Amino acid sequence: MRPWWLYRIGKISLLVFIAMFGFGYVVMELWNALIPALFGGPIVTFWQAVGLLLLSHILFRGWGHGYYGKRSNNWRKRFEEKLASMTPEEQEKFKREWKDRCGWYPGMEKDVQPQGQTRT
């Protein structure tokens, strides 16, 4: 008798294979229908489409929801806590330095007012 987890692994791997085939086929068809006609780009094969799908997943979503995914969601909260613990003079100095280096600072969109209005 096979352990229960082997059945689950079999089902999951079958679903992954079906999803990879389905998404790869859809990407291939959409690419071949649009890109060559619109931009004169190349026609891609199924495996190239699967590679594009994997590459776009890595570039736009990352490797997963592990440690780095959780950490990256908390940086703004930690930054705002650190900024709140500074004196107003330290805050202004920090914002000036950050803006000089980067051209913006976190929270800048809150500080920007429509033209003709001043902050109160």
Backbone as a printed PyTorch tensor [residue, N CA C, xyz], in Angstrom:
tensor([[[  0.8400,  -1.1930,   0.0000],
         [  0.0000,   0.0000,   0.0000],
         [  0.8810,   1.2520,   0.0000]],

        [[  0.5600,   2.1960,  -0.8780],
         [  1.3430,   3.4260,  -1.0040],
         [  0.9300,   4.4260,   0.0670]],

        [[  1.9060,   5.1930,   0.5760],
         [  1.5670,   6.2330,   1.5600],
         [  0.6900,   7.3160,   0.9150]],

        [[ -0.0760,   8.0030,   1.7400],
         [ -1.0190,   9.0150,   1.2590],
         [ -0.3010,  10.1450,   0.5350]],

        [[  0.9090,  10.5010,   0.9790],
         [  1.5870,  11.6470,   0.3970],
         [  2.0610,  11.3730,  -1.0250]],

        [[  2.2550,  10.1090,  -1.3960],
         [  2.6250,   9.8170,  -2.7810],
         [  1.4760,  10.1240,  -3.7310]],

        [[  0.2460,   9.8660,  -3.2940],
         [ -0.9100,  10.2180,  -4.1250],
         [ -0.9900,  11.7290,  -4.3080]],

        [[ -0.7540,  12.4620,  -3.2140],
         [ -0.8300,  13.9150,  -3.2850],
         [  0.2710,  14.4740,  -4.1880]],

        [[  1.4880,  13.9390,  -4.0750],
         [  2.5860,  14.3840,  -4.9320],
         [  2.2650,  14.0990,  -6.3960]],

        [[  1.6830,  12.9560,  -6.6630],
         [  1.3110,  12.6210,  -8.0340],
         [  0.2790,  13.5780,  -8.5950]],

        [[ -0.7250,  13.9050,  -7.7920],
         [ -1.7560,  14.8440,  -8.2420],
         [ -1.1760,  16.2440,  -8.4620]],

        [[ -0.3270,  16.6780,  -7.5320],
         [  0.2580,  18.0170,  -7.6440],
         [  1.1530,  18.1090,  -8.8700]],

        [[  1.9930,  17.0770,  -9.0890],
         [  2.8760,  17.1290, -10.2550],
         [  2.0720,  17.0760, -11.5540]],

        [[  0.9640,  16.3410, -11.5730],
         [  0.1110,  16.3150, -12.7580],
         [ -0.5140,  17.6920, -13.0010]],

        [[ -0.9820,  18.3470, -11.9390],
         [ -1.5600,  19.6880, -12.0790],
         [ -0.5060,  20.7030, -12.5330]],

        [[  0.7100,  20.5960, -12.0150],
         [  1.7940,  21.4980, -12.4320],
         [  2.1070,  21.2930, -13.9080]],

        [[  2.1690,  20.0450, -14.3350],
         [  2.4400,  19.7470, -15.7440],
         [  1.3320,  20.2970, -16.6410]],

        [[  0.0810,  20.0930, -16.2510],
         [ -1.0520,  20.6000, -17.0480],
         [ -1.0280,  22.1270, -17.0860]],

        [[ -0.7490,  22.7700, -15.9360],
         [ -0.6990,  24.2370, -15.8970],
         [  0.4490,  24.7600, -16.7580]],

        [[  1.6250,  24.1030, -16.6820],
         [  2.7610,  24.5310, -17.4920],
         [  2.4330,  24.3940, -18.9770]],

        [[  1.8260,  23.2930, -19.3570],
         [  1.4670,  23.0920, -20.7530],
         [  0.4310,  24.1250, -21.2010]],

        [[ -0.5970,  24.3310, -20.3700],
         [ -1.6660,  25.2750, -20.7280],
         [ -1.1730,  26.7010, -20.8360]],

        [[ -0.4640,  27.1750, -19.8010],
         [  0.0470,  28.5490, -19.8330],
         [  1.0830,  28.7390, -20.9350]],

        [[  1.9400,  27.7460, -21.1210],
         [  2.9380,  27.8350, -22.1870],
         [  2.2880,  27.9310, -23.5500]],

        [[  1.2450,  27.1470, -23.7680],
         [  0.5400,  27.1770, -25.0460],
         [ -0.1450,  28.5310, -25.2570]],

        [[ -0.7870,  29.0420, -24.2060],
         [ -1.4650,  30.3420, -24.3140],
         [ -0.4580,  31.4520, -24.6050]],

        [[  0.6820,  31.4500, -23.9060],
         [  1.7080,  32.4720, -24.1400],
         [  2.2400,  32.3660, -25.5650]],

        [[  2.4910,  31.1380, -26.0250],
         [  3.0010,  30.9440, -27.3820],
         [  2.0040,  31.4830, -28.4150]],

        [[  0.7360,  31.1370, -28.2560],
         [ -0.2700,  31.5870, -29.2150],
         [ -0.4340,  33.1020, -29.2010]],

        [[ -0.4900,  33.6900, -27.9990],
         [ -0.6280,  35.1500, -27.9180],
         [  0.5880,  35.8610, -28.5070]],

        [[  1.7720,  35.3720, -28.1870],
         [  2.9950,  35.9730, -28.7260],
         [  2.9890,  35.8970, -30.2430]],

        [[  2.7360,  34.7020, -30.7770],
         [  2.8050,  34.5160, -32.2250],
         [  1.6930,  35.2590, -32.9530]],

        [[  0.5900,  35.5340, -32.2760],
         [ -0.4920,  36.2820, -32.9020],
         [ -0.2300,  37.7890, -32.8800]],

        [[  0.4580,  38.2780, -31.8470],
         [  0.5930,  39.7200, -31.6780],
         [  1.9690,  40.2830, -32.0420]],

        [[  3.0120,  39.7310, -31.5130],
         [  4.3410,  40.3300, -31.6260],
         [  4.8370,  40.3990, -33.0710]],

        [[  4.7780,  39.3130, -33.8560],
         [  5.2620,  39.4420, -35.2340],
         [  4.4710,  40.4600, -36.0540]],

        [[  3.1580,  40.5090, -35.8490],
         [  2.3380,  41.4340, -36.6260],
         [  2.5350,  42.8870, -36.1870]],

        [[  2.6560,  43.1160, -34.8920],
         [  2.7630,  44.4850, -34.3850],
         [  4.1800,  45.0480, -34.4700]],

        [[  5.1700,  44.2420, -34.0990],
         [  6.5260,  44.7560, -33.9740],
         [  7.5380,  44.0800, -34.8910]],

        [[  7.0990,  43.1150, -35.6700],
         [  8.0180,  42.4020, -36.5440],
         [  8.9680,  41.4890, -35.7850]],

        [[  8.5460,  41.0420, -34.5970],
         [  9.3870,  40.1910, -33.7680],
         [  9.3590,  38.7410, -34.2350]],

        [[ 10.1410,  37.9000, -33.5950],
         [ 10.2330,  36.4970, -34.0100],
         [  9.0370,  35.6740, -33.5360]],

        [[  8.8340,  34.5490, -34.1730],
         [  7.8490,  33.5720, -33.7420],
         [  8.5450,  32.6580, -32.7370]],

        [[  7.8540,  32.3180, -31.6400],
         [  8.4730,  31.4930, -30.6090],
         [  7.8800,  30.0920, -30.6170]],

        [[  8.6880,  29.1420, -30.1520],
         [  8.2250,  27.7650, -30.0060],
         [  7.5800,  27.6090, -28.6290]],

        [[  7.0200,  26.4320, -28.3910],
         [  6.3780,  26.1650, -27.1020],
         [  7.3800,  26.3080, -25.9600]],

        [[  8.5620,  25.7220, -26.0890],
         [  9.5290,  25.7670, -24.9900],
         [ 10.0850,  27.1680, -24.7850]],

        [[ 10.1840,  27.9480, -25.8390],
         [ 10.5870,  29.3420, -25.6690],
         [  9.5050,  30.1190, -24.9190]],

        [[  8.2400,  29.7990, -25.1980],
         [  7.1380,  30.4540, -24.4980],
         [  7.1440,  30.0880, -23.0180]],

        [[  7.4290,  28.8200, -22.7090],
         [  7.5230,  28.4080, -21.3020],
         [  8.6890,  29.1410, -20.6390]],

        [[  9.8060,  29.2930, -21.3490],
         [ 10.9420,  30.0460, -20.8170],
         [ 10.5970,  31.5020, -20.5790]],

        [[  9.8630,  32.1230, -21.4980],
         [  9.4180,  33.5110, -21.3010],
         [  8.5100,  33.6350, -20.0850]],

        [[  7.6350,  32.6600, -19.9220],
         [  6.7210,  32.6550, -18.7790],
         [  7.5010,  32.5490, -17.4780]],

        [[  8.4820,  31.6580, -17.4400],
         [  9.3200,  31.5020, -16.2490],
         [ 10.1380,  32.7650, -15.9850]],

        [[ 10.7140,  33.3410, -17.0360],
         [ 11.4970,  34.5660, -16.8810],
         [ 10.6420,  35.7160, -16.3650]],

        [[  9.4510,  35.8770, -16.9140],
         [  8.5800,  36.9580, -16.4440],
         [  8.1590,  36.7300, -15.0010]],

        [[  7.9640,  35.4780, -14.6120],
         [  7.6200,  35.1800, -13.2270],
         [  8.7640,  35.5740, -12.2960]],

        [[  9.9800,  35.2410, -12.6760],
         [ 11.1360,  35.5730, -11.8460],
         [ 11.3200,  37.0880, -11.7630]],

        [[ 11.2040,  37.7820, -12.8920],
         [ 11.4540,  39.2220, -12.9060],
         [ 10.3740,  40.0170, -12.1950]],

        [[  9.1160,  39.6490, -12.3640],
         [  8.0270,  40.4620, -11.8420],
         [  7.4970,  39.9930, -10.5000]],

        [[  7.6800,  38.7380, -10.1680],
         [  7.1320,  38.2390,  -8.9180],
         [  8.2050,  37.8360,  -7.9280]],

        [[  9.3410,  37.4510,  -8.3870],
         [ 10.4060,  37.0190,  -7.4940],
         [ 10.4180,  35.5120,  -7.3550]],

        [[ 11.2330,  35.0330,  -6.4400],
         [ 11.4100,  33.5940,  -6.2740],
         [ 10.3340,  32.9530,  -5.4360]],

        [[  9.5940,  33.7140,  -4.6640],
         [  8.5570,  33.0970,  -3.8420],
         [  8.1540,  34.0000,  -2.6970]],

        [[  7.4350,  33.3960,  -1.7920],
         [  6.9080,  34.1520,  -0.6520],
         [  7.6720,  33.8190,   0.6210]],

        [[  8.9120,  33.4520,   0.5010],
         [  9.7130,  33.0760,   1.6540],
         [ 10.1320,  34.2690,   2.4700]],

        [[ 11.2880,  34.1650,   3.0620],
         [ 11.8060,  35.1840,   3.9620],
         [ 11.8890,  36.5500,   3.2920]],

        [[ 12.3870,  36.5950,   2.0800],
         [ 12.5930,  37.8780,   1.4190],
         [ 11.2820,  38.5510,   1.0530]],

        [[ 10.2540,  37.7720,   0.7010],
         [  8.9640,  38.3600,   0.3920],
         [  8.3470,  39.0320,   1.5980]],

        [[  8.4550,  38.4040,   2.7630],
         [  7.9090,  38.9880,   3.9820],
         [  8.7180,  40.1970,   4.4130]],

        [[ 10.0370,  40.1050,   4.2610],
         [ 10.8950,  41.1980,   4.6870],
         [ 10.6650,  42.4410,   3.8470]],

        [[ 10.4650,  42.2580,   2.5440],
         [ 10.3280,  43.4160,   1.6720],
         [  9.0290,  44.1630,   1.9120]],

        [[  8.0220,  43.4920,   2.4880],
         [  6.7580,  44.1650,   2.7610],
         [  6.8290,  45.0260,   4.0110]],

        [[  7.8020,  44.8140,   4.8570],
         [  7.8720,  45.5190,   6.1330],
         [  8.8320,  46.6960,   6.1360]],

        [[  9.5600,  46.9410,   5.0490],
         [ 10.5830,  47.9810,   5.0790],
         [  9.9830,  49.3620,   5.2800]],

        [[  8.8290,  49.6240,   4.6600],
         [  8.2220,  50.9470,   4.7870],
         [  7.7800,  51.2060,   6.2280]],

        [[  7.2210,  50.1850,   6.8660],
         [  6.7780,  50.3350,   8.2500],
         [  7.9640,  50.6410,   9.1600]],

        [[  9.0600,  49.9000,   9.0070],
         [ 10.2520,  50.1490,   9.8200],
         [ 10.8300,  51.5240,   9.5390]],

        [[ 10.8170,  51.9200,   8.2570],
         [ 11.3410,  53.2370,   7.8860],
         [ 10.5130,  54.3430,   8.5390]],

        [[  9.1940,  54.2250,   8.4790],
         [  8.3340,  55.2560,   9.0660],
         [  8.4810,  55.3180,  10.5780]],

        [[  8.6750,  54.1580,  11.2360],
         [  8.9110,  54.1530,  12.6810],
         [ 10.2170,  54.8690,  13.0070]],

        [[ 11.2560,  54.6110,  12.2280],
         [ 12.5430,  55.2560,  12.4530],
         [ 12.4300,  56.7600,  12.2290]],

        [[ 11.7270,  57.1600,  11.1660],
         [ 11.5530,  58.5800,  10.8710],
         [ 10.7350,  59.2670,  11.9600]],

        [[  9.7330,  58.5600,  12.5150],
         [  8.8970,  59.1460,  13.5630],
         [  9.6790,  59.3520,  14.8580]],

        [[ 10.7130,  58.5470,  15.0910],
         [ 11.4920,  58.6860,  16.3180],
         [ 12.5250,  59.8130,  16.2320]],

        [[ 12.7080,  60.3980,  15.0440],
         [ 13.6660,  61.4980,  14.8800],
         [ 13.0260,  62.8220,  15.2820]],

        [[ 13.8840,  63.7670,  15.6270],
         [ 13.4030,  65.1220,  15.8860],
         [ 13.0460,  65.7670,  14.5440]],

        [[ 12.2450,  66.8210,  14.5390],
         [ 11.9020,  67.4790,  13.2680],
         [ 13.1250,  67.9560,  12.4920]],

        [[ 14.1690,  68.4300,  13.1890],
         [ 15.3730,  68.8700,  12.5040],
         [ 16.0790,  67.6940,  11.8360]],

        [[ 16.1550,  66.5550,  12.5430],
         [ 16.7730,  65.3620,  11.9800],
         [ 15.9760,  64.8470,  10.7810]],

        [[ 14.6570,  64.9360,  10.8860],
         [ 13.8050,  64.5040,   9.7680],
         [ 14.0720,  65.3280,   8.5260]],

        [[ 14.1170,  66.6490,   8.6720],
         [ 14.3510,  67.5210,   7.5280],
         [ 15.7370,  67.2910,   6.9300]],

        [[ 16.7510,  67.1040,   7.7910],
         [ 18.0940,  66.8380,   7.3030],
         [ 18.1240,  65.5210,   6.5340]],

        [[ 17.4800,  64.4940,   7.0930],
         [ 17.4370,  63.1870,   6.4480],
         [ 16.7270,  63.2730,   5.0910]],

        [[ 15.5850,  63.9460,   5.0480],
         [ 14.8330,  64.0860,   3.7990],
         [ 15.6410,  64.8430,   2.7460]],

        [[ 16.3480,  65.8940,   3.1750],
         [ 17.1760,  66.6530,   2.2380],
         [ 18.2800,  65.7820,   1.6460]],

        [[ 18.9760,  65.0270,   2.5110],
         [ 20.0550,  64.1570,   2.0350],
         [ 19.5190,  63.0770,   1.0960]],

        [[ 18.4020,  62.4670,   1.4770],
         [ 17.8140,  61.4070,   0.6490],
         [ 17.4040,  61.9680,  -0.7080]],

        [[ 16.7740,  63.1540,  -0.7160],
         [ 16.3270,  63.7590,  -1.9620],
         [ 17.5090,  64.1680,  -2.8290]],

        [[ 18.5960,  64.6560,  -2.2220],
         [ 19.7900,  65.0160,  -2.9840],
         [ 20.4040,  63.7920,  -3.6510]],

        [[ 20.4010,  62.6630,  -2.9460],
         [ 21.0020,  61.4490,  -3.4870],
         [ 20.1070,  60.7500,  -4.4970]],

        [[ 18.8000,  60.6560,  -4.1760],
         [ 17.8970,  59.8130,  -4.9750],
         [ 16.8690,  60.5900,  -5.7850]],

        [[ 16.6490,  61.8510,  -5.4610],
         [ 15.6390,  62.6260,  -6.1620],
         [ 14.2570,  62.5060,  -5.5460]],

        [[ 14.1170,  61.6840,  -4.5050],
         [ 12.8410,  61.5100,  -3.8120],
         [ 13.1400,  60.9080,  -2.4530]],

        [[ 12.1460,  60.8390,  -1.6180],
         [ 12.2710,  60.1350,  -0.3560],
         [ 10.9280,  59.4800,  -0.0470]],

        [[ 10.9170,  58.3820,   0.6910],
         [  9.6490,  57.7190,   1.0110],
         [  8.7360,  58.6530,   1.7750]],

        [[  7.5080,  58.7190,   1.3650],
         [  6.5490,  59.6270,   1.9690],
         [  6.4740,  60.9580,   1.2650]],

        [[  7.2840,  61.1570,   0.2230],
         [  7.3180,  62.4330,  -0.4810],
         [  5.9640,  62.7450,  -1.1060]],

        [[  5.2660,  61.7070,  -1.5890],
         [  3.9720,  61.9460,  -2.2150],
         [  2.9610,  62.5270,  -1.2270]],

        [[  3.1530,  62.2690,   0.0690],
         [  2.2650,  62.8540,   1.0790],
         [  2.5810,  64.3290,   1.2840]],

        [[  3.8600,  64.6890,   1.1160],
         [  4.2990,  66.0620,   1.3560],
         [  4.0110,  66.9950,   0.1940]],

        [[  3.7970,  66.4670,  -1.0060],
         [  3.5720,  67.2940,  -2.1850],
         [  2.1540,  67.8600,  -2.1370]],

        [[  2.0480,  69.1600,  -2.2630],
         [  0.7590,  69.8440,  -2.2460],
         [  0.4620,  70.4130,  -3.6270]],

        [[ -0.8100,  70.5430,  -3.9830],
         [ -1.1350,  71.2100,  -5.2530],
         [ -0.5690,  72.6170,  -5.2590]],

        [[ -0.2870,  73.1300,  -6.4580],
         [  0.3140,  74.4490,  -6.5800],
         [ -0.5990,  75.5060,  -5.9870]],

        [[  0.0270,  76.4640,  -5.3160],
         [ -0.7330,  77.5720,  -4.7210],
         [ -1.1630,  77.3050,  -3.3020]],

        [[ -1.0020,  76.0720,  -2.7950],
         [ -1.3840,  75.7630,  -1.4330],
         [ -0.1350,  75.5410,  -0.6060]],

        [[ -0.2340,  75.8560,   0.6670],
         [  0.8820,  75.6110,   1.5690],
         [  0.4590,  74.6130,   2.6180]],

        [[  1.4460,  73.9490,   3.1820],
         [  1.1650,  72.9900,   4.2490],
         [  0.8370,  73.7280,   5.5200]],

        [[ -0.0970,  73.2000,   6.2810],
         [ -0.4470,  73.8110,   7.5560],
         [  0.0060,  72.9440,   8.6920]]])
